Amino acid sequence: MSGTVTAVSSNGEYTFTKPNRDSITLLAGLGVEGDVHAGVTVKHRSRVAQDPTQPNLRQVHLIHEELFAEVRAEGFEVAPGDLGENITTRGIELLALPVGTLLHIGEAVLEVTGLRNPCLQIDIFQDGLLKQVVGRDEAGNIVRKAGIMSIVKEGGTVHPGDTIGVLLPTGPHRPLERV
């Protein structure tokens, strides 16, 4: 299983969207160099308020480009970086990956930790968009579609066009939960 990086984004300030870059540098154990969410412990404001000492399982945020086409069909216009992701991908079913999956991207290796939990800022960005990226399945379970979170196992530079290799963990696979 493999895919492609279509865009990379980062921002040193707390804003919802992140500008696209020519490349980003991933730092082992920290995240995206210069990004406001980089660090060993949590950086997301709501998580810091709960417990600033908890480990940062949200160092790098990835979204599948296919989501943009899905929401476009419902009348929303979303581009890479608009939802705050660091890496936009194509060709990988990110939401179906199990916890512990390793993503080899350029020189770097990411470990998948869980699902992004979409927040109300998405509706501030575009009214009604939140309902497109979080909903319920037939059984009433919450379905989160706003990407996945990961930690940096091995650092390196990532560029648009880089190939993404996927290495699934051994043993029973644990489905992604919100982190």
PyMOL CGO cylinders between C-alpha atoms (Angstrom):
from pymol import cmd
from pymol.cgo import CYLINDER

trace = [
    CYLINDER, 0.00, 0.00, 0.00, 1.37, 3.41, -0.91, 0.3, 1, 1, 1, 1, 1, 1,
    CYLINDER, 1.37, 3.41, -0.91, 0.26, 6.95, -1.61, 0.3, 1, 1, 1, 1, 1, 1,
    CYLINDER, 0.26, 6.95, -1.61, 1.57, 10.41, -2.35, 0.3, 1, 1, 1, 1, 1, 1,
    CYLINDER, 1.57, 10.41, -2.35, 2.04, 13.67, -0.48, 0.3, 1, 1, 1, 1, 1, 1,
    CYLINDER, 2.04, 13.67, -0.48, 0.07, 16.37, -2.32, 0.3, 1, 1, 1, 1, 1, 1,
    CYLINDER, 0.07, 16.37, -2.32, 0.86, 19.29, 0.01, 0.3, 1, 1, 1, 1, 1, 1,
    CYLINDER, 0.86, 19.29, 0.01, 2.73, 20.15, 3.21, 0.3, 1, 1, 1, 1, 1, 1,
    CYLINDER, 2.73, 20.15, 3.21, 1.72, 22.95, 5.59, 0.3, 1, 1, 1, 1, 1, 1,
    CYLINDER, 1.72, 22.95, 5.59, 2.88, 24.48, 8.85, 0.3, 1, 1, 1, 1, 1, 1,
    CYLINDER, 2.88, 24.48, 8.85, 2.33, 27.57, 10.96, 0.3, 1, 1, 1, 1, 1, 1,
    CYLINDER, 2.33, 27.57, 10.96, 4.24, 28.98, 13.92, 0.3, 1, 1, 1, 1, 1, 1,
    CYLINDER, 4.24, 28.98, 13.92, 1.14, 30.82, 15.15, 0.3, 1, 1, 1, 1, 1, 1,
    CYLINDER, 1.14, 30.82, 15.15, -2.20, 29.59, 16.47, 0.3, 1, 1, 1, 1, 1, 1,
    CYLINDER, -2.20, 29.59, 16.47, -4.50, 29.93, 13.47, 0.3, 1, 1, 1, 1, 1, 1,
    CYLINDER, -4.50, 29.93, 13.47, -6.98, 27.43, 12.12, 0.3, 1, 1, 1, 1, 1, 1,
    CYLINDER, -6.98, 27.43, 12.12, -5.48, 27.16, 8.65, 0.3, 1, 1, 1, 1, 1, 1,
    CYLINDER, -5.48, 27.16, 8.65, -1.83, 26.53, 7.81, 0.3, 1, 1, 1, 1, 1, 1,
    CYLINDER, -1.83, 26.53, 7.81, -0.06, 27.94, 4.74, 0.3, 1, 1, 1, 1, 1, 1,
    CYLINDER, -0.06, 27.94, 4.74, 1.38, 25.49, 2.21, 0.3, 1, 1, 1, 1, 1, 1,
    CYLINDER, 1.38, 25.49, 2.21, 5.15, 25.18, 2.09, 0.3, 1, 1, 1, 1, 1, 1,
    CYLINDER, 5.15, 25.18, 2.09, 7.71, 23.84, -0.38, 0.3, 1, 1, 1, 1, 1, 1,
    CYLINDER, 7.71, 23.84, -0.38, 8.78, 21.38, 2.33, 0.3, 1, 1, 1, 1, 1, 1,
    CYLINDER, 8.78, 21.38, 2.33, 8.50, 20.72, 6.05, 0.3, 1, 1, 1, 1, 1, 1,
    CYLINDER, 8.50, 20.72, 6.05, 11.09, 19.25, 8.38, 0.3, 1, 1, 1, 1, 1, 1,
    CYLINDER, 11.09, 19.25, 8.38, 9.90, 16.62, 10.83, 0.3, 1, 1, 1, 1, 1, 1,
    CYLINDER, 9.90, 16.62, 10.83, 11.81, 16.33, 14.10, 0.3, 1, 1, 1, 1, 1, 1,
    CYLINDER, 11.81, 16.33, 14.10, 11.86, 12.96, 15.90, 0.3, 1, 1, 1, 1, 1, 1,
    CYLINDER, 11.86, 12.96, 15.90, 9.74, 13.04, 19.04, 0.3, 1, 1, 1, 1, 1, 1,
    CYLINDER, 9.74, 13.04, 19.04, 8.61, 16.64, 18.43, 0.3, 1, 1, 1, 1, 1, 1,
    CYLINDER, 8.61, 16.64, 18.43, 6.68, 17.16, 15.20, 0.3, 1, 1, 1, 1, 1, 1,
    CYLINDER, 6.68, 17.16, 15.20, 6.95, 19.76, 12.43, 0.3, 1, 1, 1, 1, 1, 1,
    CYLINDER, 6.95, 19.76, 12.43, 9.83, 22.17, 12.91, 0.3, 1, 1, 1, 1, 1, 1,
    CYLINDER, 9.83, 22.17, 12.91, 8.47, 25.67, 13.58, 0.3, 1, 1, 1, 1, 1, 1,
    CYLINDER, 8.47, 25.67, 13.58, 4.86, 24.52, 13.86, 0.3, 1, 1, 1, 1, 1, 1,
    CYLINDER, 4.86, 24.52, 13.86, 2.85, 25.69, 16.86, 0.3, 1, 1, 1, 1, 1, 1,
    CYLINDER, 2.85, 25.69, 16.86, 1.82, 22.08, 17.67, 0.3, 1, 1, 1, 1, 1, 1,
    CYLINDER, 1.82, 22.08, 17.67, 5.38, 20.70, 17.83, 0.3, 1, 1, 1, 1, 1, 1,
    CYLINDER, 5.38, 20.70, 17.83, 6.55, 19.40, 21.19, 0.3, 1, 1, 1, 1, 1, 1,
    CYLINDER, 6.55, 19.40, 21.19, 6.91, 16.42, 23.49, 0.3, 1, 1, 1, 1, 1, 1,
    CYLINDER, 6.91, 16.42, 23.49, 3.80, 17.38, 25.48, 0.3, 1, 1, 1, 1, 1, 1,
    CYLINDER, 3.80, 17.38, 25.48, 0.39, 18.50, 24.18, 0.3, 1, 1, 1, 1, 1, 1,
    CYLINDER, 0.39, 18.50, 24.18, 0.15, 21.88, 22.46, 0.3, 1, 1, 1, 1, 1, 1,
    CYLINDER, 0.15, 21.88, 22.46, -3.51, 21.97, 21.45, 0.3, 1, 1, 1, 1, 1, 1,
    CYLINDER, -3.51, 21.97, 21.45, -5.08, 24.61, 23.69, 0.3, 1, 1, 1, 1, 1, 1,
    CYLINDER, -5.08, 24.61, 23.69, -7.98, 22.49, 24.96, 0.3, 1, 1, 1, 1, 1, 1,
    CYLINDER, -7.98, 22.49, 24.96, -5.62, 19.61, 25.80, 0.3, 1, 1, 1, 1, 1, 1,
    CYLINDER, -5.62, 19.61, 25.80, -3.17, 21.90, 27.58, 0.3, 1, 1, 1, 1, 1, 1,
    CYLINDER, -3.17, 21.90, 27.58, -6.07, 23.20, 29.70, 0.3, 1, 1, 1, 1, 1, 1,
    CYLINDER, -6.07, 23.20, 29.70, -6.95, 19.61, 30.70, 0.3, 1, 1, 1, 1, 1, 1,
    CYLINDER, -6.95, 19.61, 30.70, -3.40, 18.43, 31.48, 0.3, 1, 1, 1, 1, 1, 1,
    CYLINDER, -3.40, 18.43, 31.48, -0.31, 20.14, 30.04, 0.3, 1, 1, 1, 1, 1, 1,
    CYLINDER, -0.31, 20.14, 30.04, 1.90, 17.16, 30.94, 0.3, 1, 1, 1, 1, 1, 1,
    CYLINDER, 1.90, 17.16, 30.94, 0.17, 14.59, 28.71, 0.3, 1, 1, 1, 1, 1, 1,
    CYLINDER, 0.17, 14.59, 28.71, 2.25, 13.29, 25.79, 0.3, 1, 1, 1, 1, 1, 1,
    CYLINDER, 2.25, 13.29, 25.79, 1.74, 14.95, 22.41, 0.3, 1, 1, 1, 1, 1, 1,
    CYLINDER, 1.74, 14.95, 22.41, 0.12, 12.24, 20.28, 0.3, 1, 1, 1, 1, 1, 1,
    CYLINDER, 0.12, 12.24, 20.28, -0.87, 14.96, 17.78, 0.3, 1, 1, 1, 1, 1, 1,
    CYLINDER, -0.87, 14.96, 17.78, 2.55, 16.06, 16.50, 0.3, 1, 1, 1, 1, 1, 1,
    CYLINDER, 2.55, 16.06, 16.50, 1.67, 15.72, 12.80, 0.3, 1, 1, 1, 1, 1, 1,
    CYLINDER, 1.67, 15.72, 12.80, -1.84, 15.94, 11.34, 0.3, 1, 1, 1, 1, 1, 1,
    CYLINDER, -1.84, 15.94, 11.34, -2.57, 14.21, 8.02, 0.3, 1, 1, 1, 1, 1, 1,
    CYLINDER, -2.57, 14.21, 8.02, -5.70, 14.56, 5.85, 0.3, 1, 1, 1, 1, 1, 1,
    CYLINDER, -5.70, 14.56, 5.85, -6.58, 12.60, 2.74, 0.3, 1, 1, 1, 1, 1, 1,
    CYLINDER, -6.58, 12.60, 2.74, -7.14, 14.83, -0.30, 0.3, 1, 1, 1, 1, 1, 1,
    CYLINDER, -7.14, 14.83, -0.30, -10.11, 12.67, -1.25, 0.3, 1, 1, 1, 1, 1, 1,
    CYLINDER, -10.11, 12.67, -1.25, -12.04, 14.33, 1.61, 0.3, 1, 1, 1, 1, 1, 1,
    CYLINDER, -12.04, 14.33, 1.61, -11.88, 17.65, -0.26, 0.3, 1, 1, 1, 1, 1, 1,
    CYLINDER, -11.88, 17.65, -0.26, -13.71, 16.15, -3.26, 0.3, 1, 1, 1, 1, 1, 1,
    CYLINDER, -13.71, 16.15, -3.26, -16.29, 14.63, -0.91, 0.3, 1, 1, 1, 1, 1, 1,
    CYLINDER, -16.29, 14.63, -0.91, -17.09, 17.94, 0.79, 0.3, 1, 1, 1, 1, 1, 1,
    CYLINDER, -17.09, 17.94, 0.79, -16.92, 19.81, -2.55, 0.3, 1, 1, 1, 1, 1, 1,
    CYLINDER, -16.92, 19.81, -2.55, -19.81, 17.62, -3.73, 0.3, 1, 1, 1, 1, 1, 1,
    CYLINDER, -19.81, 17.62, -3.73, -21.79, 19.04, -0.79, 0.3, 1, 1, 1, 1, 1, 1,
    CYLINDER, -21.79, 19.04, -0.79, -20.97, 22.65, -1.73, 0.3, 1, 1, 1, 1, 1, 1,
    CYLINDER, -20.97, 22.65, -1.73, -17.86, 23.31, 0.39, 0.3, 1, 1, 1, 1, 1, 1,
    CYLINDER, -17.86, 23.31, 0.39, -14.50, 24.46, -0.93, 0.3, 1, 1, 1, 1, 1, 1,
    CYLINDER, -14.50, 24.46, -0.93, -11.52, 23.13, 1.04, 0.3, 1, 1, 1, 1, 1, 1,
    CYLINDER, -11.52, 23.13, 1.04, -7.88, 23.17, -0.05, 0.3, 1, 1, 1, 1, 1, 1,
    CYLINDER, -7.88, 23.17, -0.05, -4.70, 21.70, 1.48, 0.3, 1, 1, 1, 1, 1, 1,
    CYLINDER, -4.70, 21.70, 1.48, -3.85, 23.37, 4.78, 0.3, 1, 1, 1, 1, 1, 1,
    CYLINDER, -3.85, 23.37, 4.78, -7.33, 24.83, 5.24, 0.3, 1, 1, 1, 1, 1, 1,
    CYLINDER, -7.33, 24.83, 5.24, -8.27, 22.39, 8.01, 0.3, 1, 1, 1, 1, 1, 1,
    CYLINDER, -8.27, 22.39, 8.01, -4.96, 22.81, 9.83, 0.3, 1, 1, 1, 1, 1, 1,
    CYLINDER, -4.96, 22.81, 9.83, -3.27, 19.66, 8.57, 0.3, 1, 1, 1, 1, 1, 1,
    CYLINDER, -3.27, 19.66, 8.57, 0.47, 19.37, 8.09, 0.3, 1, 1, 1, 1, 1, 1,
    CYLINDER, 0.47, 19.37, 8.09, 0.46, 16.73, 5.36, 0.3, 1, 1, 1, 1, 1, 1,
    CYLINDER, 0.46, 16.73, 5.36, -2.19, 16.25, 2.67, 0.3, 1, 1, 1, 1, 1, 1,
    CYLINDER, -2.19, 16.25, 2.67, -2.16, 12.77, 1.10, 0.3, 1, 1, 1, 1, 1, 1,
    CYLINDER, -2.16, 12.77, 1.10, -3.66, 10.97, -1.87, 0.3, 1, 1, 1, 1, 1, 1,
    CYLINDER, -3.66, 10.97, -1.87, -4.18, 7.25, -2.44, 0.3, 1, 1, 1, 1, 1, 1,
    CYLINDER, -4.18, 7.25, -2.44, -4.23, 5.96, 1.15, 0.3, 1, 1, 1, 1, 1, 1,
    CYLINDER, -4.23, 5.96, 1.15, -7.33, 5.26, 3.21, 0.3, 1, 1, 1, 1, 1, 1,
    CYLINDER, -7.33, 5.26, 3.21, -5.93, 7.06, 6.24, 0.3, 1, 1, 1, 1, 1, 1,
    CYLINDER, -5.93, 7.06, 6.24, -9.05, 6.55, 8.37, 0.3, 1, 1, 1, 1, 1, 1,
    CYLINDER, -9.05, 6.55, 8.37, -8.85, 2.76, 7.92, 0.3, 1, 1, 1, 1, 1, 1,
    CYLINDER, -8.85, 2.76, 7.92, -5.27, 2.46, 9.20, 0.3, 1, 1, 1, 1, 1, 1,
    CYLINDER, -5.27, 2.46, 9.20, -4.79, 0.83, 12.61, 0.3, 1, 1, 1, 1, 1, 1,
    CYLINDER, -4.79, 0.83, 12.61, -3.00, 2.40, 15.57, 0.3, 1, 1, 1, 1, 1, 1,
    CYLINDER, -3.00, 2.40, 15.57, 0.75, 1.90, 15.27, 0.3, 1, 1, 1, 1, 1, 1,
    CYLINDER, 0.75, 1.90, 15.27, 0.91, 1.98, 11.47, 0.3, 1, 1, 1, 1, 1, 1,
    CYLINDER, 0.91, 1.98, 11.47, 4.22, 3.38, 10.25, 0.3, 1, 1, 1, 1, 1, 1,
    CYLINDER, 4.22, 3.38, 10.25, 4.17, 5.86, 7.39, 0.3, 1, 1, 1, 1, 1, 1,
    CYLINDER, 4.17, 5.86, 7.39, 7.48, 6.23, 5.54, 0.3, 1, 1, 1, 1, 1, 1,
    CYLINDER, 7.48, 6.23, 5.54, 7.38, 9.68, 3.91, 0.3, 1, 1, 1, 1, 1, 1,
    CYLINDER, 7.38, 9.68, 3.91, 10.47, 11.02, 2.22, 0.3, 1, 1, 1, 1, 1, 1,
    CYLINDER, 10.47, 11.02, 2.22, 13.22, 10.64, 4.80, 0.3, 1, 1, 1, 1, 1, 1,
    CYLINDER, 13.22, 10.64, 4.80, 10.83, 10.57, 7.77, 0.3, 1, 1, 1, 1, 1, 1,
    CYLINDER, 10.83, 10.57, 7.77, 8.81, 7.91, 9.58, 0.3, 1, 1, 1, 1, 1, 1,
    CYLINDER, 8.81, 7.91, 9.58, 5.53, 8.70, 11.34, 0.3, 1, 1, 1, 1, 1, 1,
    CYLINDER, 5.53, 8.70, 11.34, 3.60, 6.44, 13.70, 0.3, 1, 1, 1, 1, 1, 1,
    CYLINDER, 3.60, 6.44, 13.70, -0.20, 6.74, 13.52, 0.3, 1, 1, 1, 1, 1, 1,
    CYLINDER, -0.20, 6.74, 13.52, -1.71, 7.46, 16.95, 0.3, 1, 1, 1, 1, 1, 1,
    CYLINDER, -1.71, 7.46, 16.95, -5.41, 8.12, 16.27, 0.3, 1, 1, 1, 1, 1, 1,
    CYLINDER, -5.41, 8.12, 16.27, -8.13, 10.23, 14.71, 0.3, 1, 1, 1, 1, 1, 1,
    CYLINDER, -8.13, 10.23, 14.71, -8.39, 13.98, 14.76, 0.3, 1, 1, 1, 1, 1, 1,
    CYLINDER, -8.39, 13.98, 14.76, -11.42, 15.08, 16.73, 0.3, 1, 1, 1, 1, 1, 1,
    CYLINDER, -11.42, 15.08, 16.73, -13.05, 17.83, 14.62, 0.3, 1, 1, 1, 1, 1, 1,
    CYLINDER, -13.05, 17.83, 14.62, -13.97, 20.93, 16.61, 0.3, 1, 1, 1, 1, 1, 1,
    CYLINDER, -13.97, 20.93, 16.61, -16.32, 23.89, 16.21, 0.3, 1, 1, 1, 1, 1, 1,
    CYLINDER, -16.32, 23.89, 16.21, -13.58, 25.94, 14.54, 0.3, 1, 1, 1, 1, 1, 1,
    CYLINDER, -13.58, 25.94, 14.54, -14.41, 24.01, 11.37, 0.3, 1, 1, 1, 1, 1, 1,
    CYLINDER, -14.41, 24.01, 11.37, -17.84, 25.67, 11.30, 0.3, 1, 1, 1, 1, 1, 1,
    CYLINDER, -17.84, 25.67, 11.30, -16.23, 29.07, 11.89, 0.3, 1, 1, 1, 1, 1, 1,
    CYLINDER, -16.23, 29.07, 11.89, -14.05, 28.37, 8.84, 0.3, 1, 1, 1, 1, 1, 1,
    CYLINDER, -14.05, 28.37, 8.84, -17.12, 27.38, 6.74, 0.3, 1, 1, 1, 1, 1, 1,
    CYLINDER, -17.12, 27.38, 6.74, -20.58, 27.19, 8.27, 0.3, 1, 1, 1, 1, 1, 1,
    CYLINDER, -20.58, 27.19, 8.27, -21.97, 23.65, 8.12, 0.3, 1, 1, 1, 1, 1, 1,
    CYLINDER, -21.97, 23.65, 8.12, -18.65, 21.97, 7.29, 0.3, 1, 1, 1, 1, 1, 1,
    CYLINDER, -18.65, 21.97, 7.29, -18.40, 20.28, 10.69, 0.3, 1, 1, 1, 1, 1, 1,
    CYLINDER, -18.40, 20.28, 10.69, -21.40, 18.07, 9.84, 0.3, 1, 1, 1, 1, 1, 1,
    CYLINDER, -21.40, 18.07, 9.84, -19.52, 16.91, 6.72, 0.3, 1, 1, 1, 1, 1, 1,
    CYLINDER, -19.52, 16.91, 6.72, -16.44, 15.76, 8.64, 0.3, 1, 1, 1, 1, 1, 1,
    CYLINDER, -16.44, 15.76, 8.64, -18.10, 14.25, 11.70, 0.3, 1, 1, 1, 1, 1, 1,
    CYLINDER, -18.10, 14.25, 11.70, -21.32, 12.28, 11.75, 0.3, 1, 1, 1, 1, 1, 1,
    CYLINDER, -21.32, 12.28, 11.75, -22.80, 8.94, 12.72, 0.3, 1, 1, 1, 1, 1, 1,
    CYLINDER, -22.80, 8.94, 12.72, -22.90, 5.58, 10.99, 0.3, 1, 1, 1, 1, 1, 1,
    CYLINDER, -22.90, 5.58, 10.99, -25.97, 3.31, 10.69, 0.3, 1, 1, 1, 1, 1, 1,
    CYLINDER, -25.97, 3.31, 10.69, -25.33, 1.93, 14.20, 0.3, 1, 1, 1, 1, 1, 1,
    CYLINDER, -25.33, 1.93, 14.20, -25.16, 5.41, 15.71, 0.3, 1, 1, 1, 1, 1, 1,
    CYLINDER, -25.16, 5.41, 15.71, -21.38, 5.41, 16.22, 0.3, 1, 1, 1, 1, 1, 1,
    CYLINDER, -21.38, 5.41, 16.22, -19.50, 8.67, 15.74, 0.3, 1, 1, 1, 1, 1, 1,
    CYLINDER, -19.50, 8.67, 15.74, -17.52, 8.79, 12.48, 0.3, 1, 1, 1, 1, 1, 1,
    CYLINDER, -17.52, 8.79, 12.48, -14.65, 11.27, 12.34, 0.3, 1, 1, 1, 1, 1, 1,
    CYLINDER, -14.65, 11.27, 12.34, -13.32, 12.07, 8.84, 0.3, 1, 1, 1, 1, 1, 1,
    CYLINDER, -13.32, 12.07, 8.84, -11.03, 15.08, 9.47, 0.3, 1, 1, 1, 1, 1, 1,
    CYLINDER, -11.03, 15.08, 9.47, -7.81, 13.11, 9.27, 0.3, 1, 1, 1, 1, 1, 1,
    CYLINDER, -7.81, 13.11, 9.27, -5.40, 11.27, 11.50, 0.3, 1, 1, 1, 1, 1, 1,
    CYLINDER, -5.40, 11.27, 11.50, -2.74, 12.22, 14.01, 0.3, 1, 1, 1, 1, 1, 1,
    CYLINDER, -2.74, 12.22, 14.01, 0.77, 10.85, 14.34, 0.3, 1, 1, 1, 1, 1, 1,
    CYLINDER, 0.77, 10.85, 14.34, 4.10, 11.19, 16.11, 0.3, 1, 1, 1, 1, 1, 1,
    CYLINDER, 4.10, 11.19, 16.11, 7.50, 11.49, 14.46, 0.3, 1, 1, 1, 1, 1, 1,
    CYLINDER, 7.50, 11.49, 14.46, 9.62, 8.34, 14.94, 0.3, 1, 1, 1, 1, 1, 1,
    CYLINDER, 9.62, 8.34, 14.94, 12.39, 9.36, 12.52, 0.3, 1, 1, 1, 1, 1, 1,
    CYLINDER, 12.39, 9.36, 12.52, 12.91, 12.92, 11.37, 0.3, 1, 1, 1, 1, 1, 1,
    CYLINDER, 12.91, 12.92, 11.37, 13.50, 14.20, 7.87, 0.3, 1, 1, 1, 1, 1, 1,
    CYLINDER, 13.50, 14.20, 7.87, 12.27, 16.53, 5.18, 0.3, 1, 1, 1, 1, 1, 1,
    CYLINDER, 12.27, 16.53, 5.18, 8.92, 15.99, 3.44, 0.3, 1, 1, 1, 1, 1, 1,
    CYLINDER, 8.92, 15.99, 3.44, 7.96, 17.53, 0.09, 0.3, 1, 1, 1, 1, 1, 1,
    CYLINDER, 7.96, 17.53, 0.09, 4.85, 17.48, -2.09, 0.3, 1, 1, 1, 1, 1, 1,
    CYLINDER, 4.85, 17.48, -2.09, 5.24, 14.55, -4.48, 0.3, 1, 1, 1, 1, 1, 1,
    CYLINDER, 5.24, 14.55, -4.48, 6.99, 12.30, -1.96, 0.3, 1, 1, 1, 1, 1, 1,
    CYLINDER, 6.99, 12.30, -1.96, 5.82, 8.71, -1.90, 0.3, 1, 1, 1, 1, 1, 1,
    CYLINDER, 5.82, 8.71, -1.90, 4.20, 7.39, 1.29, 0.3, 1, 1, 1, 1, 1, 1,
    CYLINDER, 4.20, 7.39, 1.29, 4.94, 3.79, 2.21, 0.3, 1, 1, 1, 1, 1, 1,
    CYLINDER, 4.94, 3.79, 2.21, 2.62, 2.10, 4.69, 0.3, 1, 1, 1, 1, 1, 1,
    CYLINDER, 2.62, 2.10, 4.69, 3.79, -0.58, 7.13, 0.3, 1, 1, 1, 1, 1, 1,
    CYLINDER, 3.79, -0.58, 7.13, 0.96, -2.09, 9.16, 0.3, 1, 1, 1, 1, 1, 1,
    CYLINDER, 0.96, -2.09, 9.16, 1.73, -3.28, 12.71, 0.3, 1, 1, 1, 1, 1, 1,
    CYLINDER, 1.73, -3.28, 12.71, 1.92, -7.00, 13.48, 0.3, 1, 1, 1, 1, 1, 1,
    CYLINDER, 1.92, -7.00, 13.48, -0.63, -8.76, 15.62, 0.3, 1, 1, 1, 1, 1, 1,
    CYLINDER, -0.63, -8.76, 15.62, -4.23, -7.80, 16.10, 0.3, 1, 1, 1, 1, 1, 1,
    CYLINDER, -4.23, -7.80, 16.10, -4.94, -4.34, 14.74, 0.3, 1, 1, 1, 1, 1, 1,
    CYLINDER, -4.94, -4.34, 14.74, -6.54, -1.71, 16.96, 0.3, 1, 1, 1, 1, 1, 1,
    CYLINDER, -6.54, -1.71, 16.96, -8.88, 0.67, 15.14, 0.3, 1, 1, 1, 1, 1, 1,
    CYLINDER, -8.88, 0.67, 15.14, -8.19, 4.39, 15.41, 0.3, 1, 1, 1, 1, 1, 1,
    CYLINDER, -8.19, 4.39, 15.41, -9.86, 6.34, 18.18, 0.3, 1, 1, 1, 1, 1, 1,
    CYLINDER, -9.86, 6.34, 18.18, -9.82, 10.08, 18.80, 0.3, 1, 1, 1, 1, 1, 1,
    CYLINDER, -9.82, 10.08, 18.80, -6.62, 11.46, 20.32, 0.3, 1, 1, 1, 1, 1, 1,
]
cmd.load_cgo(trace, "trace")
